[in-house]
Amino acid sequence: MRIFCKLEYLQRTGSFKERGARNALLLLDAAQQKRGVIAASAGNHALGLAYHAQQLGIPATVVMPKFAPLTKVVNCRRHGATVLLDGNNIGEARRRADDIAAAQGLTYINGFDDPAIIAGQGTLGLELAAQVPDMDAVIVPIGGAGLVAGIGLALKTLKPSVRIFGVEPERAASFTAAWAAGKPVQTEIKPTLADGLSVPKVGENAFKIALALVEKTVLVTEHALAQAVVRLMELEKAVVEGAGAAPLAACLAGLLPELKGKTVVLPLCGGNIDLNTLGRVIERGLASDGRLSRFTASISDRPGGLARFAGVLAEEGASVIDITHDRAFASDDINTVTVHCVIETRDADHVRAIKERLAKEGFFTN
């Protein structure tokens, strides 16, 4: 593919969510602005709302799931918002936000289904049409479906030939479930690297708009997401969160072969990834890429046994990251020991070559 990346992770609060937040806040009447607003968000909508509410002098409260990335929680508070952590997912956080909104008379701003939010996200589509006039397709990450609805509506209005594709994590496939049911349905979601897409039920308004615009939706694995995050760091020098890397993950996994040779836009929609999470993602991405390999081997427990084993690894160009001995649960042969190894390698072919060489030298691996 001929790929263009839309760098939404470089927005002031690190994601595209500012577009809709600013639009929704500006459309409130004076009384609503004075009372304040509230939202439930895994982080990026909360950040966008907090930042622009502060800019406009509007009180803001955000309810985040208990396990929201720390960097997003801290930055929301820095932007002056009242932050509450409640619920194990965005659905549970939403219920708490609704209760507070009713009790305090606050205006609830849905991060993906409010018409003003969808319209604001659509500005991204307007920019794509101007910046990449010859695009054939765009691959959009889907959580609550507000972004794909806004982008799709803008692009299909201006350029009806542009193809709209969606991508979701396998562990949070609420749009796929809605597509199958013909309407938004409650979906079981599991923890995912793409936490920004972890929405158990897509928006009613967003789904109605997106259903007629999206040609196909694909699901990506956690390994593909991790690999995409690593690729973007290496090739684009971009630190992008799992949700933002999802479009590239779909490409790397070969899930959209119909786009071969086409001009494709990938919205890198967010970069608010916790540093501790980033470290784990990098390791998983390297493992998925065949650049970290873990295996066990049986070696001689006599003097020189480990040196011989390590020598073979060195000759094959592998770097040992970690190696531990397991004598208690080794084979019946008291002269052998099981070692657990983590090595740094070039790629999957390199891993296979190393294991073949070890087998040739009499080391049994698994």
C-alpha positions in Angstrom: 0.0 0.0 0.0 0.9 3.6 -0.3 0.3 4.8 3.2 -0.4 8.2 4.7 -0.6 8.6 8.5 -2.8 11.3 10.0 -0.9 12.4 13.2 -3.7 12.9 15.6 -1.5 11.8 18.5 0.2 15.2 18.1 -3.0 17.1 19.1 -2.6 19.2 22.3 -4.1 16.4 24.5 -2.7 13.6 22.5 -5.7 12.4 20.5 -8.4 13.3 18.0 -11.0 13.6 20.8 -10.4 17.4 21.2 -12.2 17.9 17.9 -15.6 16.7 19.2 -15.1 18.0 22.7 -14.5 21.6 21.6 -17.5 21.5 19.2 -19.8 20.1 21.9 -18.8 22.6 24.5 -19.2 25.6 22.1 -22.7 24.4 21.3 -23.9 24.5 25.0 -26.1 27.4 26.0 -24.9 29.8 28.7 -26.8 28.1 31.5 -25.4 24.7 30.6 -21.9 26.1 30.5 -22.2 27.7 33.9 -23.5 24.4 35.6 -20.8 22.4 33.9 -20.4 19.1 32.1 -19.6 15.5 32.9 -18.5 12.5 30.9 -17.4 8.9 31.3 -14.2 8.1 29.4 -11.3 5.7 29.3 -9.1 8.7 29.0 -8.9 10.5 25.7 -12.4 12.0 25.6 -11.8 13.0 29.3 -8.6 14.7 28.4 -10.1 16.6 25.4 -13.1 17.7 27.4 -11.0 18.7 30.5 -8.6 20.8 28.4 -11.1 22.6 26.3 -13.5 23.1 29.3 -10.7 24.8 31.1 -9.9 27.0 28.1 -13.6 28.0 27.9 -14.1 28.4 31.7 -16.6 25.5 32.0 -16.5 23.2 35.1 -15.8 19.6 34.0 -16.1 16.2 35.8 -14.9 13.0 34.3 -15.5 9.4 35.5 -12.9 7.0 34.4 -12.7 3.2 34.8 -10.6 2.1 37.8 -7.8 0.8 35.5 -7.6 3.8 33.2 -4.0 4.6 32.2 -2.3 6.6 34.9 -1.0 9.2 32.5 -4.5 10.1 31.4 -5.8 10.4 34.9 -2.9 12.7 36.0 -3.3 14.9 32.9 -7.0 15.3 33.3 -6.4 16.6 36.8 -3.7 18.9 35.5 -6.3 20.4 33.1 -8.5 21.3 36.1 -11.1 18.5 35.8 -12.6 16.7 38.8 -11.6 13.0 38.2 -13.5 10.1 39.7 -12.3 6.5 39.2 -15.3 4.1 39.2 -16.2 0.8 37.5 -14.2 -1.9 35.7 -15.0 -0.6 32.2 -16.5 2.4 30.4 -20.1 1.0 30.8 -19.8 0.9 34.6 -18.2 4.3 34.6 -21.0 5.7 32.5 -23.7 4.6 35.0 -21.9 6.5 37.8 -21.6 9.6 35.5 -25.3 9.5 34.8 -26.1 9.4 38.5 -23.9 12.4 39.1 -25.3 14.3 36.1 -28.9 13.8 37.4 -28.1 14.8 41.0 -26.1 17.9 40.1 -27.8 19.1 36.9 -24.7 18.7 34.8 -24.8 18.2 31.0 -23.6 14.7 30.0 -21.4 14.7 26.9 -21.1 11.3 25.4 -17.6 10.8 24.0 -18.8 8.9 20.9 -22.6 9.2 20.4 -23.4 12.9 20.9 -24.2 14.4 17.5 -22.0 17.4 18.3 -19.1 15.0 19.1 -19.6 13.0 15.9 -19.7 16.3 13.9 -16.5 17.5 15.5 -14.7 14.2 14.7 -15.9 14.6 11.2 -13.5 17.6 10.8 -10.8 14.9 10.6 -12.5 13.6 7.4 -12.6 17.1 5.9 -8.9 17.4 6.4 -8.1 14.0 4.9 -10.1 14.9 1.8 -8.0 18.1 1.4 -4.6 16.6 2.3 -4.8 13.3 0.4 -7.2 14.0 -2.5 -6.2 10.8 -4.3 -6.9 8.4 -1.4 -8.6 5.1 -2.1 -9.4 4.1 1.4 -9.2 5.0 5.1 -8.8 2.4 7.9 -10.5 3.8 11.1 -10.2 2.4 14.6 -13.6 1.7 16.2 -14.5 2.0 19.9 -17.9 3.6 20.3 -18.0 4.4 16.5 -18.1 8.2 16.8 -14.9 8.6 14.9 -15.7 6.3 12.0 -19.2 7.8 11.7 -17.8 11.4 11.5 -14.9 10.5 9.2 -17.2 8.3 7.0 -19.9 10.9 6.7 -17.5 13.7 5.7 -15.5 11.6 3.2 -18.5 9.9 1.6 -20.1 13.3 1.1 -17.0 14.8 -0.5 -15.6 11.7 -2.1 -18.1 9.0 -2.5 -15.6 6.6 -4.1 -13.4 6.5 -0.9 -13.7 3.1 0.9 -14.2 3.2 4.7 -12.8 0.2 6.7 -13.1 -0.3 10.4 -10.7 -2.1 12.8 -11.4 -3.4 16.3 -9.4 -5.4 18.8 -10.6 -9.0 19.1 -11.1 -8.5 22.8 -13.5 -5.6 22.4 -15.5 -6.2 19.2 -18.7 -4.2 20.0 -19.2 -2.8 16.4 -18.8 -6.3 14.9 -21.4 -7.6 17.3 -23.7 -4.7 16.5 -23.2 -5.3 12.7 -24.2 -9.0 13.2 -27.3 -8.0 15.3 -28.3 -5.0 13.1 -28.3 -2.7 16.2 -26.0 -1.8 19.1 -25.8 -4.7 21.6 -24.1 -5.1 25.0 -20.9 -7.0 24.3 -18.5 -8.8 26.7 -15.1 -7.1 26.5 -11.8 -8.2 27.9 -8.7 -6.2 28.7 -6.8 -5.0 25.6 -3.8 -2.9 24.7 -6.2 -0.8 22.7 -8.0 0.5 25.9 -9.3 3.5 24.0 -11.4 1.1 21.9 -12.7 -0.8 24.9 -16.4 0.1 24.7 -19.0 -2.6 25.5 -21.8 -1.0 23.3 -21.4 1.3 20.3 -23.4 4.4 20.2 -26.9 4.4 18.7 -26.4 7.6 16.6 -22.9 6.6 15.6 -23.9 3.1 14.5 -26.8 4.3 12.4 -24.5 6.7 10.5 -21.6 4.3 10.3 -23.6 1.2 9.2 -24.3 2.7 5.8 -20.7 3.9 5.3 -18.4 1.2 6.6 -17.6 -1.4 4.0 -15.9 -4.0 6.2 -14.6 -4.3 9.8 -11.6 -6.5 10.8 -10.4 -7.7 14.2 -6.8 -7.6 15.3 -5.0 -9.6 18.0 -3.1 -8.3 20.9 0.1 -9.4 19.3 -0.7 -7.5 16.1 -1.4 -4.3 18.2 1.9 -4.7 20.0 3.8 -5.2 16.8 2.2 -2.1 15.3 3.1 0.1 18.3 6.8 -1.1 17.9 6.7 -0.6 14.1 5.5 3.0 14.5 8.2 3.8 17.0 10.9 2.4 14.7 9.7 3.6 11.3 7.8 6.8 12.1 9.5 7.7 15.5 6.0 7.9 16.8 4.8 6.9 20.3 1.2 5.8 19.6 -1.2 4.0 22.0 -2.7 0.6 21.1 -6.0 2.2 19.8 -4.1 4.5 17.5 -1.9 1.7 16.2 -4.9 -0.5 15.3 -5.2 0.6 11.7 -1.5 -0.4 11.1 -2.0 -3.6 13.0 -4.7 -4.6 10.4 -2.3 -3.9 7.6 0.6 -5.8 9.1 -1.7 -8.8 9.8 -2.7 -8.9 6.1 -6.4 -8.5 7.0 -7.2 -6.2 4.1 -5.7 -7.8 0.9 -8.1 -5.8 -1.2 -6.1 -2.7 -0.5 -2.9 -3.9 -2.1 -1.4 -1.2 -4.3 -3.9 1.4 -3.1 -3.5 4.8 -1.4 -4.6 4.3 2.2 -4.9 6.7 5.1 -4.3 5.5 8.7 -5.5 7.9 11.4 -3.0 7.5 14.3 -5.7 8.6 16.7 -4.0 8.8 20.0 -0.6 8.7 21.8 -1.6 8.7 25.5 0.1 5.4 26.5 1.4 4.9 30.1 5.2 4.4 30.1 5.0 1.2 32.2 2.5 -0.2 29.7 4.7 1.0 26.8 7.6 -1.1 28.2 5.5 -4.2 28.3 4.1 -3.5 24.8 7.6 -3.1 23.3 8.6 -6.5 24.8 5.4 -8.2 23.4 5.9 -6.5 20.0 9.5 -7.7 19.8 8.4 -11.2 20.7 5.6 -11.1 18.1 8.2 -9.9 15.6 10.6 -12.8 16.3 13.1 -10.5 17.9 12.8 -11.9 21.3 12.5 -15.7 21.7 11.9 -17.8 24.8 12.6 -21.6 24.9 13.8 -24.4 27.2 16.8 -26.7 26.4 18.4 -29.7 28.0 22.2 -29.3 28.4 25.0 -31.1 30.2 25.3 -30.2 33.9 29.0 -31.0 33.8 31.7 -28.3 33.6 31.7 -26.6 30.2 28.1 -27.6 29.4 26.7 -24.1 29.6 29.7 -22.6 27.9 29.2 -24.9 24.9 25.5 -24.1 24.7 26.1 -20.4 25.0 28.9 -20.7 22.4 26.5 -22.1 19.8 24.1 -19.2 20.5 26.9 -16.7 20.0 28.0 -18.3 16.8 24.5 -18.0 15.5 24.4 -14.3 16.3 21.9 -14.5 19.2 22.3 -12.4 22.3 21.3 -13.9 25.6 18.9 -11.7 27.6 18.2 -14.2 30.4 19.1 -17.8 31.3 18.1 -19.8 34.4 18.8 -23.4 35.5 16.1 -25.8 36.6 17.7 -28.8 38.2 14.8 -29.9 40.5 12.4 -30.6 37.6 14.9 -31.7 34.9 15.0 -35.1 33.3 15.9 -38.4 35.0 19.5 -38.0 33.9 21.2 -36.4 36.8 24.0 -35.2 34.5 21.7 -32.9 32.5 19.9 -29.7 33.5 17.0 -27.8 31.9 17.7 -24.2 31.1 15.1 -21.5 30.4 16.4 -19.0 27.9 15.3 -15.6 26.5 17.4 -14.5 23.6 17.5 -11.5 21.3 17.2 -12.4 17.6 16.7 -10.7 14.2 13.4 -12.3 13.1 11.4 -15.5 13.0 13.7 -17.0 10.4 16.7 -16.4 12.7 14.9 -18.2 15.5 14.3 -21.2 13.3 17.9 -21.3 12.2 19.1 -21.2 15.8 16.9 -24.0 16.9 18.0 -26.1 13.9 21.6 -25.5 14.8 21.0 -26.4 18.5 19.3 -29.6 17.4 22.2 -30.4 15.2 24.6 -30.0 18.2 22.5 -32.3 20.3 20.5 -29.7 22.4 16.8 -30.5 22.6 14.6 -27.5 22.7 11.0 -26.7 23.1 
